[in-house]
Amino acid sequence: MKTRKNELDVDFIGGTGPLTKEEEKRISEVIKMLKSKKSSTSKPTRKLTTKKKVTA
């Protein structure tokens, strides 16, 4: 098992101040793009087949 070489002392992640309106808008656009890309690629790719009943 690996051990950590450097332990970071971090109180917060991000910049020093709140996001600007422009930054919020760009982040929202990226999230919308990723969601639309994910929903368009998650469609089933295999064909649906119908099972035929076997009569004896």
Secondary structure, 3 states (H helix, E strand, C coil): CCCCCCCCCCCCCCCCCCCCHHHHHHHHHHHHHHHHHHHHHCCCCCCCCCCCCCCC
